[in-house]
Amino acid sequence: LAALMGTLPIALGAGAGAESRRPLGVAVVGGLFFSQIITLYITPVVYTYMDALQQRLTRRRPMPVPVRADDGQPAGVAAG
């Protein structure tokens, strides 16, 4: 946000040579503004949607039931 505010004088500037610096300032301010929007708004929204999708997918799949051997121990555990 500080970089965006720092480049505003270049984008809004007047005076000698301003006509050559203004397009660069507008491009920089636009790019910084767009990246701020993506970082502060779109990224958390995407994470929220992905979390909701993960919750729906794990809710649909039942948990596997562990297989027991004949002696009552879980499979692969030696009776001792």
Residue frames relative to the residue before (quaternion, step in Angstrom):
aa qw qx qy qz dx dy dz
L 1.0000 0.0000 0.0000 0.0000 0.00 0.00 0.00
A 0.6371 0.5243 -0.3324 0.4569 3.58 1.02 -0.72
A 0.6413 0.5121 -0.3302 0.4663 3.59 1.00 -0.74
L 0.6225 0.5362 -0.3337 0.4622 3.57 1.04 -0.75
M 0.6845 0.4650 -0.2831 0.4850 3.57 0.89 -0.91
G 0.6488 0.5338 -0.3169 0.4400 3.58 1.07 -0.66
T 0.7144 0.4268 -0.2616 0.4890 3.59 1.10 -0.56
L 0.4418 0.6997 -0.4581 0.3246 3.61 1.20 -0.07
P 0.6428 0.5132 -0.3627 0.4379 3.67 0.86 -0.68
I 0.6198 0.5225 -0.3528 0.4674 3.61 1.08 -0.59
A 0.6922 0.4771 -0.2795 0.4637 3.59 0.94 -0.88
L 0.7692 0.3473 -0.1789 0.5057 3.59 1.02 -0.74
G 0.4365 0.7600 -0.4121 0.2492 3.56 1.29 -0.15
A 0.1643 -0.7430 0.6411 0.0997 3.49 -1.31 0.49
G 0.5378 0.6280 -0.4526 0.3340 3.54 -1.23 0.25
A 0.7670 -0.3551 0.2626 0.4655 3.51 -1.32 -0.24
G 0.8358 0.1740 -0.1549 0.4971 3.56 -0.80 1.02
A 0.4289 0.7238 -0.4559 0.2903 3.59 1.24 0.02
E 0.6256 0.5597 -0.3502 0.4156 3.60 1.05 -0.68
S 0.6864 0.4430 -0.2981 0.4937 3.60 1.13 -0.39
R 0.6924 0.4638 -0.2799 0.4765 3.62 1.12 -0.55
R 0.5719 0.6433 -0.3768 0.3422 3.59 1.07 -0.66
P 0.6633 0.4887 -0.3454 0.4493 3.70 0.80 -0.76
L 0.6320 0.5171 -0.3304 0.4734 3.58 1.03 -0.73
G 0.6613 0.5092 -0.3035 0.4597 3.59 0.93 -0.86
V 0.6464 0.5081 -0.3205 0.4704 3.58 0.99 -0.82
A 0.6549 0.5081 -0.3174 0.4607 3.60 0.95 -0.82
V 0.6664 0.4942 -0.3047 0.4678 3.59 0.93 -0.86
V 0.6632 0.4924 -0.3095 0.4711 3.60 0.89 -0.91
G 0.6534 0.5140 -0.3146 0.4581 3.60 0.94 -0.83
G 0.6705 0.4945 -0.2974 0.4662 3.57 0.95 -0.85
L 0.6610 0.4932 -0.3078 0.4745 3.58 0.96 -0.81
F 0.6404 0.5153 -0.3248 0.4678 3.58 1.00 -0.79
F 0.6600 0.5076 -0.3057 0.4619 3.58 0.92 -0.91
S 0.6734 0.4848 -0.3083 0.4652 3.60 0.92 -0.83
Q 0.6095 0.5361 -0.3518 0.4662 3.61 1.08 -0.62
I 0.6421 0.5157 -0.3230 0.4663 3.58 0.96 -0.85
I 0.6650 0.4928 -0.3120 0.4665 3.59 0.87 -0.89
T 0.6954 0.4913 -0.2835 0.4412 3.58 0.83 -0.96
L 0.7798 0.3859 -0.1916 0.4542 3.58 0.79 -0.99
Y 0.7832 0.3165 -0.1746 0.5059 3.62 1.08 -0.51
I 0.7591 0.4176 -0.2440 0.4357 3.57 0.53 -1.14
T 0.6431 0.5374 -0.3420 0.4251 3.63 0.89 -0.80
P 0.6867 0.4476 -0.3163 0.4776 3.69 0.78 -0.78
V 0.6152 0.5396 -0.3521 0.4542 3.60 1.07 -0.66
V 0.6529 0.4998 -0.3149 0.4742 3.59 0.94 -0.84
Y 0.6411 0.5104 -0.3270 0.4707 3.61 0.96 -0.79
T 0.6390 0.5205 -0.3288 0.4611 3.61 0.99 -0.77
Y 0.6691 0.4866 -0.3024 0.4733 3.59 0.92 -0.86
M 0.6534 0.5047 -0.3208 0.4641 3.60 0.96 -0.78
D 0.6333 0.5176 -0.3311 0.4706 3.60 1.03 -0.72
A 0.6502 0.5016 -0.3148 0.4760 3.59 0.97 -0.81
L 0.6408 0.5137 -0.3239 0.4696 3.59 1.00 -0.78
Q 0.6473 0.5092 -0.3212 0.4675 3.58 0.96 -0.82
Q 0.6383 0.5218 -0.3281 0.4611 3.60 0.97 -0.80
R 0.6693 0.4923 -0.3089 0.4629 3.60 0.93 -0.83
L 0.6747 0.4955 -0.3053 0.4539 3.58 0.94 -0.81
T 0.6910 0.4553 -0.2978 0.4759 3.62 0.93 -0.75
R 0.6067 0.5487 -0.3598 0.4488 3.60 1.13 -0.46
R 0.6692 0.5157 -0.3023 0.4415 3.61 1.05 -0.69
R 0.6978 0.4534 -0.2713 0.4837 3.58 1.05 -0.74
P 0.3362 -0.7379 0.5382 0.2300 3.61 -0.69 0.97
M 0.5452 -0.6037 0.4723 0.3395 3.53 -1.21 0.57
P 0.4783 -0.6714 0.4739 0.3095 3.61 -0.93 0.81
V 0.3905 -0.7007 0.5521 0.2274 3.54 -1.09 0.83
P 0.4227 -0.7097 0.4889 0.2805 3.63 -0.73 0.95
V 0.4048 -0.7036 0.5356 0.2329 3.54 -1.02 0.89
R 0.2103 -0.7845 0.5743 0.1027 3.58 -0.89 0.95
A 0.4380 -0.6627 0.5419 0.2744 3.52 -1.15 0.71
D 0.7180 -0.4544 0.3086 0.4275 3.60 -1.27 0.13
D 0.7024 0.4742 -0.2823 0.4495 3.62 1.06 -0.61
G 0.6174 -0.5874 0.3368 0.4005 3.62 1.23 0.22
Q 0.5773 0.5651 -0.3782 0.4521 3.61 1.27 -0.10
P 0.5776 -0.5506 0.4463 0.4051 3.59 -1.15 0.44
A 0.6158 -0.5682 0.3956 0.3761 3.56 -1.12 0.68
G 0.7799 0.3169 -0.2561 0.4751 3.57 -0.95 0.87
V 0.6294 0.4920 -0.3429 0.4941 3.62 1.25 -0.09
A 0.3642 -0.7403 0.5232 0.2136 3.56 -0.74 1.04
A 0.4428 -0.6731 0.5242 0.2757 3.56 -0.99 0.86
G 0.0123 0.8470 -0.5299 0.0408 3.54 -0.76 0.88
